[in-house]
Amino acid sequence: MFIYFLIFITIFCFLYYFFTRTFNHWKARHVKGPTPIPFFGNFIDVFFRRKHVGVLYSELYNQYPDEKVVGLYRMTSPTLLIRDLDIVKQVLIKDFDYFPDRGVYYSKKQLGDNLVHADVRVMKVLRKHLSSVFTAGKLKANFEVLASRADKFVRYLENATLKDSEVNTLPAFRKFGIDSITMVQFGIDVDPYNDNKHVCDLLDKAIQTPTYFLELELLFPGILLKFNLSLFPANIAKFCKNIIDIGTKLEAVSKTDSNRIIEVLIGLRRQGNVSSGKVTEGEKELWMEVTDDVLAGQVFVFYFAGYGNNSLLGTYAMYHLAKNPDVQEKMIHEIDDVLRKHGGKFSYEALKEMKYLQMVFDETMRMHPLTNSVSRNVGRDIQLDGTDFVLKKNSILVISPYAIQHDEKYYPEPEEFKPERFSAENAKERHPCAMVSFGLGPRRCLGTRFAQLQFGICMVKVFSKFRVECSKNTVEKITYSPMRLLLSPSEDIYLRLVRRDTL
Ligand code: HEM
């Protein structure tokens, strides 16, 4: 009996030591932060899916108003939450070479080489080639396809509201997001409108439900790469490879100009090995082999970023427009005015003139940044500006866009929806890092302008036909679901769509 007791105590002591061994990290550096719990660190509510990680970062940010940085533990991994905007600037822009990666590495055969999670070498090569689909000329060339997809969306809304004007906004906008990204970037017509149990909805669940592989990596850093494990289920990589197969067949018959990511990707695969080129004199040229796994990773990012963000953005914008009829009125007024000025014709140039619509986009992104954090891995030891300790290589830093963008120091009355905050005069008064929904610096979001275009076209088409109002089922306040990767609403967002021609 005693021997079992001894074994039990030994195992217990070993596990206790192992799952608390890092917990002196921040104290030793005199960095303030919450007390960690063995095994979970400060992540217990995230682990049990009681709180979205984005909400946790925001709460921790608010608990330490006088600190520039807060030391926390994601499970047993020490992580530094940056509060100070000058440090945000140092990390994302000024000293970017010290913080080139995001520090999330997993199986390269299972989407791990996607541009968002790729290491800096792969990033430099891919970014050089993939940026070509987002030049002003290419975006302009996307306008008509996006506009025709938005027309289809409006027809869907017209039919859906014939009997009942109330719409469950997010699933509706997801259809537009999927339809527009698959057509514009992959040339594939998936028609998500005609099937309520569409494969894209199943995929959405598979992509957006957080798995426990991240927690595993945080407890045993390096385990995912070592055992070829991924953050995402295997069927998603399979889906992305199918898109490449279909795209290859379509490309062989269509031979279109390469406005789409799929054509750029197939072109890279044809070359086999591609390089980063030399941006500056003396810079080392980097090379990489473009395999089907690399292509699948990029399809994944473009597909996911293209519909996931867009559908949430559309939903949140509609919600705040319904809650703020004066803002909605002003936006509709601008849309009508600009279209009238252009003889009723909606074009890329007309969209560019809709400044208030752009402010609605910015304010929606401020209130709901969608991403839970912008993270960076320390590539070389460095001291952060205004701190007195050295951050070691491989430390992880996180920035919380939600917390910064709801801090009344930068945005008075942060819970109020006020697009005027983003007028040119008001924006220039703020710290340039007070808006980080798209990240900043050399690794900022590649698709920002595409996201603006996709949103702008959709809004103009929808609000040329409808006004939006709250219904009896509209939630009073939006809370975020811990069961989704992006900052997504816990509740369905029901709104009433009223046709403008019947008013
Ligand atoms: C509202 C829409 C979107 C939001 C809020 C968003 C947000 C972000 C954020 C926060 C990052 C990380 C930036 C950083 O670490 O500094 C990022 C990276 C990225 N986004 Fe987006 N994104 C959006 C739309 C898109 C779209 C439509 C695409 C492509 C179709 C896209 C492609 C990418 C790529 C490729 C990266 C990785 C860039 C790199 O590491 O070099 N995003 N995005």
Residues whose N, C-alpha, C, O or C-beta is under 5 A from the ligand:
A	BS01	HEM	L115 V116 V301 F302 A305 G306 N309 L313 P369 L370 T371 V374 S375 V436 S437 F438 G439 L440 P442 R443 R444 C445 L446 G447 T448 F450 A451
